[in-house]
């Protein structure tokens, strides 16, 4: 009988639980390493297509903004200054590497991050396999599809960070100037740090409904609590967006708006959970 089977059928000691957890973590780490190795071997796809995509003038986001600019100019020629007013991303400078091992270490780091992103659904599934045997059948039924929704929300967050926040952040930071006497020459490491921070942070922030689901099931929060502190969360959303985005109002609002929407969805989700639990106890 495997450790997982013992976990589900018998009471286990603390050390036995740790042993089971260790193997779940080992399998999760192995998945990350395997995906990272595949990413490492596909260097051109990883860097030229994915990582450096948000700095290319023909990136999807920049093209859509330019198309929107042309469309608005045709409809409101007296209001919109020009047909290319939103055509940004055309003046992002090339990157430079100033460390001898900088490109190699960046290759490894980006590969590991890519491995984590691709393996994320499997990691969540492994953690679910560890937690689920300790839940009651009713709780397991309630949480059915949890791995799917966690993965979907993470993917939506990653996509939002990559296609919306990253290109706008890079364009703002790379073209912002305090004086004509100062030239911005971004390094490879700072560029990668900006992209990965924004993308991973967005993916994790989009897990807010799952966090609310768990806290509601544990009895730590209620819909009334979430409604009471709605205004406070708006401030928190602005602070979070200010941390992961450049210091411009437009980018901060782009991050804050989906966070506020997710918060409202979380209130509805929490209310449904409380209502379903009350029905089950009647």
C-alpha positions in Angstrom: 0.0 0.0 0.0 1.4 3.4 -0.9 1.8 6.3 1.4 -1.1 8.1 -0.2 -3.3 5.2 0.3 -2.3 5.0 4.0 -2.9 8.7 4.2 -6.6 8.2 3.2 -7.4 5.0 5.1 -5.6 5.3 8.5 -4.7 7.8 11.1 -1.2 8.9 10.6 1.4 10.3 13.0 2.9 13.7 12.5 6.1 12.3 11.0 4.1 10.1 8.7 2.3 13.2 7.5 5.6 14.9 6.9 6.8 11.9 4.9 3.7 12.1 2.7 4.1 15.8 2.3 7.8 15.4 1.4 6.9 13.1 -1.6 4.3 15.5 -2.8 6.9 18.3 -2.7 9.5 16.1 -4.4 7.1 15.3 -7.3 6.2 19.0 -7.5 9.8 20.1 -7.6 10.6 17.4 -10.2 7.8 18.7 -12.4 9.3 22.3 -12.2 12.8 21.0 -13.0 11.5 19.0 -16.0 9.5 22.0 -17.4 12.5 24.3 -16.7 14.8 21.9 -18.6 12.5 22.0 -21.6 12.3 25.7 -21.4 16.1 25.9 -21.2 16.5 23.9 -24.3 14.1 26.1 -26.2 16.1 29.3 -25.8 14.8 31.1 -28.8 11.2 30.5 -28.0 11.7 31.4 -24.3 13.5 34.7 -24.9 13.0 36.0 -28.4 9.3 35.1 -28.5 8.1 35.2 -24.9 10.4 37.2 -22.7 11.3 39.9 -25.2 7.8 40.0 -26.8 6.5 42.9 -24.6 9.4 45.1 -25.8 8.9 44.5 -29.6 7.0 47.2 -31.5 4.8 44.6 -33.2 3.7 43.1 -29.8 0.0 42.3 -29.7 -0.8 44.9 -27.1 1.0 47.7 -29.0 -0.7 46.7 -32.2 -4.2 46.8 -30.6 -3.5 50.2 -29.0 -2.5 51.5 -32.3 -5.6 50.1 -34.0 -7.7 51.6 -31.3 -6.0 55.0 -31.8 -6.8 54.9 -35.5 -10.4 53.9 -34.8 -10.9 56.7 -32.3 -9.3 59.2 -34.7 -11.7 58.3 -37.5 -14.7 58.6 -35.1 -13.6 61.7 -33.1 -11.2 63.6 -35.4 -11.8 66.8 -33.5 -11.1 65.3 -30.1 -8.3 62.8 -30.7 -5.1 64.7 -31.5 -3.7 62.2 -34.1 -4.2 58.7 -35.5 -1.1 57.4 -33.6 -1.7 59.0 -30.2 -1.8 55.5 -28.6 0.9 54.0 -30.8 3.4 53.3 -28.0 6.2 50.8 -27.7 8.1 52.0 -30.7 11.0 53.6 -29.0 12.1 50.9 -26.4 15.9 50.7 -26.5 17.9 47.5 -26.8 19.0 45.7 -23.7 22.6 45.4 -22.5 24.4 42.9 -20.4 27.2 44.1 -18.2 28.0 40.9 -16.3 30.2 38.1 -17.7 27.8 35.4 -16.6 24.7 37.6 -16.8 23.2 36.0 -19.8 23.8 32.4 -18.6 22.4 33.1 -15.1 19.4 34.9 -16.7 18.8 31.9 -18.9 18.7 29.6 -15.9 16.5 31.9 -13.8 14.0 32.5 -16.6 13.8 28.8 -17.3 13.0 28.0 -13.6 10.3 30.7 -13.6 8.9 29.3 -16.8 9.0 25.8 -15.3 7.1 27.0 -12.3 4.4 28.7 -14.4 3.9 25.6 -16.6 4.0 23.2 -13.7 1.7 25.3 -11.5 -1.5 23.2 -12.2 0.4 20.0 -11.3 1.8 21.6 -8.1 -1.7 22.6 -7.1 -3.0 19.1 -7.9 -0.2 17.6 -5.7 -1.1 19.9 -2.8 -4.8 19.0 -3.3 -3.9 15.3 -3.1 -2.2 15.9 0.3 -5.0 18.0 1.7 -8.2 16.3 0.4 -7.9 13.1 2.4 -8.3 15.1 5.6 -11.5 16.7 4.5 -15.0 15.3 5.0 -16.8 14.0 2.0 -19.1 17.0 2.0 -16.1 19.3 2.0 -14.5 17.4 -0.8 -17.6 17.7 -2.9 -17.8 21.4 -2.1 -14.2 21.9 -3.2 -14.5 19.8 -6.4 -13.0 21.6 -9.3 -10.6 23.6 -7.0 -7.5 22.6 -9.0 -9.2 23.7 -12.2 -10.3 27.1 -10.9 -7.0 27.8 -9.2 -5.2 27.0 -12.5 -7.6 29.1 -14.6 -7.4 32.1 -12.3 -3.6 31.8 -12.3 -3.5 31.6 -16.1 -5.8 34.6 -16.4 -3.6 36.6 -14.0 -0.5 35.6 -15.9 -2.1 36.6 -19.2 -3.2 39.9 -17.8 0.2 40.7 -16.4 2.0 39.6 -19.6 -0.3 41.2 -22.2 -1.5 44.3 -20.4 0.8 45.4 -17.5 4.2 44.3 -18.8 4.3 46.1 -22.1 2.9 49.3 -20.7 5.3 49.1 -17.8 8.3 48.5 -20.0 7.2 51.3 -22.4 6.8 53.8 -19.5 10.0 52.9 -17.7 12.2 52.7 -20.9 11.0 56.0 -22.4 10.6 58.1 -19.2 13.2 60.8 -18.9 14.0 63.4 -16.3 16.3 65.3 -18.7 17.6 65.0 -22.3 21.0 64.7 -20.8 20.2 61.3 -19.4 19.8 58.2 -21.6 18.1 55.1 -20.4 19.9 51.9 -21.4 18.1 49.1 -19.6 20.0 46.0 -18.6 19.0 42.4 -19.2 18.6 41.7 -15.5 16.4 44.7 -14.8 14.2 44.0 -17.8 13.7 40.3 -16.8 13.0 41.4 -13.1 10.3 43.8 -14.3 8.6 41.3 -16.5 8.7 38.4 -14.1 7.6 40.4 -11.1 4.6 41.8 -12.9 3.5 38.5 -14.4 3.9 36.3 -11.4 2.4 38.9 -9.0 -0.6 39.2 -11.3 -1.0 35.5 -11.4 -1.0 35.2 -7.6 -3.3 38.3 -7.1 -5.9 36.7 -9.3 -6.2 33.9 -6.7 -8.1 36.2 -4.4 -11.5 34.3 -4.9 -9.8 31.1 -3.9 -8.3 32.7 -0.8 -11.8 34.0 0.1 -13.3 30.6 -0.5 -10.8 28.9 1.9 -11.2 31.6 4.6 -15.0 31.5 4.4 -15.0 27.7 4.7 -12.7 28.1 7.8 -15.2 30.5 9.3 -12.6 33.4 9.4 -14.5 35.8 7.1 -18.1 36.4 6.1 -19.8 38.3 3.3 -20.8 41.0 5.8 -17.1 41.3 6.8 -16.1 41.7 3.1 -18.8 44.3 2.5 -17.8 46.3 5.6 -14.2 46.5 4.5 -14.9 47.1 0.8 -13.6 50.7 0.9 -10.4 49.6 2.8 -9.7 47.0 0.0 -9.9 49.7 -2.6 -7.0 51.4 -0.9 -5.2 48.1 -0.5 -5.7 47.4 -4.3 -4.2 50.8 -5.1 -1.2 50.1 -2.8 -0.6 46.7 -4.4 -0.9 48.1 -7.9 1.6 50.8 -7.0 4.1 48.2 -5.8 4.0 46.0 -8.9 3.5 48.7 -11.6 5.4 51.8 -12.6 4.5 55.1 -10.8 1.9 56.2 -13.3 -1.8 56.4 -12.6 -2.9 54.6 -15.8 -1.0 51.4 -15.0 -2.1 51.4 -11.4 -5.7 51.7 -12.4 -5.3 48.8 -14.9 -4.2 46.6 -12.0 -6.7 48.0 -9.5 -9.8 47.5 -11.6 -9.5 43.7 -12.0 -8.6 43.4 -8.3 -11.8 45.3 -7.4 -13.8 43.1 -9.7 -12.3 39.9 -8.2 -13.1 41.3 -4.7 -16.8 41.8 -5.7 -16.8 38.2 -7.1 -15.3 37.0 -3.8 -18.2 38.6 -1.9 -20.7 36.8 -4.0 -18.8 33.5 -3.7 -18.5 33.9 0.1 -22.3 34.6 0.3 -23.1 31.4 -1.7 -20.8 29.3 0.5 -22.5 30.6 3.7 -26.0 30.0 2.2 -25.1 26.5 1.1 -23.6 25.7 4.5 -26.7 27.0 6.3 -29.0 24.8 4.1 -26.9 21.7 4.8 -27.2 22.2 8.5 -31.0 22.6 8.4 
